[in-house]
């Protein structure tokens, strides 16, 4: 039990790469450009109440997006608090932070203890993650949620295979289903 607690404490300890990724994503929340589709997606959410469903307001003359609309329905509810672009980008920020911690705490260690302990590898992973995340996943589009869902699916599926337990397999299936419907 003591070793397990020490291992958990070490995994939860913040590293310089974690602080760097967190600070850069927070700065990008305020200074980064939104995606070209931000207004398009926000207006689809705003018209959902009047239509009674989430319609593709601009492109398909109001045809429903179902079953690919759960995230847009979430954004429509999220926009009821405030339609401010900063507020609307918070889900992408949270997805980015969770994705980074899944990469740094789960994926890198699974590639080998030597790689996980290598500072250069951690900094390279942080750099590559930021270079991908900032231009592609900082708006209201679904790419950031797809990245998070893919990482969660991978983690749960690998956990199910390693432990031969059914619960992680069920979680992997649920994460994959939600990710595939984006």
C-alpha positions in Angstrom: 0.0 0.0 0.0 2.8 2.5 0.8 4.4 2.0 -2.6 1.1 2.5 -4.3 0.5 5.8 -2.4 4.0 7.0 -3.3 3.4 6.1 -7.0 0.1 7.9 -7.0 1.6 11.0 -5.3 4.4 11.0 -7.9 1.9 10.8 -10.7 -0.1 13.8 -9.3 2.9 16.0 -8.7 3.0 18.9 -11.1 6.0 19.1 -13.4 7.4 22.1 -15.3 5.9 20.7 -18.5 2.4 20.7 -16.9 2.8 24.3 -15.7 4.0 25.3 -19.1 1.2 23.6 -21.0 -1.4 25.0 -18.6 -0.1 28.6 -18.7 0.2 28.5 -22.5 -3.4 27.1 -22.9 -4.7 29.8 -20.5 -2.9 32.6 -22.4 -4.2 31.1 -25.6 -7.8 31.2 -24.2 -7.5 35.0 -24.0 -5.1 35.8 -26.9 -5.7 33.0 -29.4 -7.9 33.4 -32.4 -11.2 31.5 -32.4 -12.0 29.0 -35.1 -13.7 30.2 -38.3 -16.7 28.1 -37.4 -17.2 29.6 -33.9 -20.0 32.0 -34.9 -21.6 29.3 -37.1 -21.7 26.8 -34.3 -22.9 29.3 -31.7 -25.8 30.4 -33.9 -26.8 26.8 -34.5 -27.1 26.5 -30.7 -29.0 29.7 -30.3 -31.6 28.7 -32.9 -32.1 25.3 -31.2 -34.8 26.5 -28.8 -36.9 28.1 -31.6 -36.6 25.0 -33.8 -37.1 22.5 -31.0 -34.0 20.6 -32.1 -30.5 21.5 -33.1 -30.7 22.4 -36.8 -28.0 23.1 -39.2 -29.1 26.6 -39.6 -26.8 27.7 -42.4 -26.0 24.7 -44.5 -28.9 22.3 -44.8 -31.9 24.5 -44.5 -32.6 23.5 -40.9 -32.1 19.8 -41.2 -31.2 18.1 -37.9 -27.6 17.1 -37.1 -28.7 14.1 -35.1 -27.1 11.8 -34.0 -24.0 14.0 -34.3 -25.3 16.8 -32.2 -24.7 15.9 -28.5 -21.7 18.2 -28.2 -23.6 21.0 -30.0 -26.5 20.6 -27.7 -24.1 20.8 -24.7 -22.7 24.1 -26.2 -26.3 25.4 -26.7 -26.9 24.8 -22.9 -23.5 26.2 -22.1 -24.3 29.4 -24.1 -27.3 30.0 -21.9 -25.0 31.0 -19.1 -23.1 33.4 -21.3 -22.5 33.6 -25.1 -19.1 35.3 -24.5 -16.5 33.7 -26.6 -14.2 33.3 -23.6 -16.9 31.4 -21.8 -17.7 29.3 -24.8 -14.0 28.3 -25.2 -13.7 26.9 -21.6 -14.8 23.4 -22.7 -12.0 23.3 -25.2 -9.6 24.5 -22.5 -10.7 21.7 -20.1 -10.5 19.1 -22.9 -6.9 20.4 -23.7 -5.8 20.2 -20.1 -7.3 16.7 -19.5 -5.8 15.5 -22.8 -2.4 16.8 -21.8 -2.5 15.1 -18.4 -3.6 11.8 -20.1 -0.7 12.0 -22.4 1.9 13.0 -19.7 0.6 10.7 -17.0 -0.6 7.6 -18.9 0.6 7.5 -22.5 4.3 8.4 -21.9 4.8 6.0 -19.0 3.2 3.2 -21.1 5.9 3.8 -23.7 8.5 2.9 -21.1 9.9 4.1 -17.8 13.0 5.4 -19.5 11.0 7.6 -21.8 8.7 8.8 -19.1 11.7 9.8 -16.9 13.4 11.6 -19.8 13.0 15.4 -19.5 13.6 15.9 -23.2 10.9 13.5 -24.1 8.4 15.2 -21.8 9.3 18.6 -23.3 9.1 17.3 -26.8 5.6 15.8 -26.0 4.5 19.1 -24.5 5.8 21.0 -27.6 4.1 18.7 -30.1 0.9 18.7 -28.1 0.8 22.6 -28.0 1.7 22.8 -31.7 -1.2 20.6 -32.5 -3.7 21.9 -30.0 -3.4 25.6 -30.4 -4.3 25.8 -34.1 -6.7 22.9 -34.4 -8.5 22.5 -31.1 -9.1 25.9 -29.5 -12.4 26.8 -31.0 -16.0 25.5 -30.7 -15.4 22.8 -33.3 -15.3 19.2 -32.1 -11.6 18.4 -32.7 -10.6 18.9 -29.1 -13.3 16.7 -27.8 -12.4 14.0 -30.4 -8.8 14.1 -29.2 -10.0 13.7 -25.6 -12.4 10.9 -26.5 -9.8 9.1 -28.4 -7.3 9.3 -25.5 -9.9 8.1 -23.1 -10.9 5.2 -25.4 -7.2 4.2 -25.8 -6.6 4.4 -22.0 -9.7 2.4 -21.0 -9.2 -0.2 -23.8 -5.5 -0.8 -22.8 -6.5 -0.9 -19.1 -9.2 -3.6 -20.0 -6.6 -5.6 -21.9 -4.0 -5.3 -19.2 -6.3 -6.1 -16.2 -8.8 -8.4 -18.0 -11.6 -6.4 -16.4 -15.0 -5.6 -18.0 -15.6 -2.1 -16.5 -12.7 -0.5 -18.4 -13.9 -2.2 -21.6 -17.3 -0.8 -21.1 -15.9 2.7 -20.5 -13.8 2.4 -23.6 -16.9 1.4 -25.6 -18.9 4.4 -24.2 -16.0 6.8 -24.9 -15.6 5.5 -28.4 -19.4 5.8 -29.1 -19.5 9.3 -27.9 -16.4 10.2 -29.8 -17.6 8.6 -33.0 -20.9 10.6 -33.0 -19.1 13.9 -33.2 
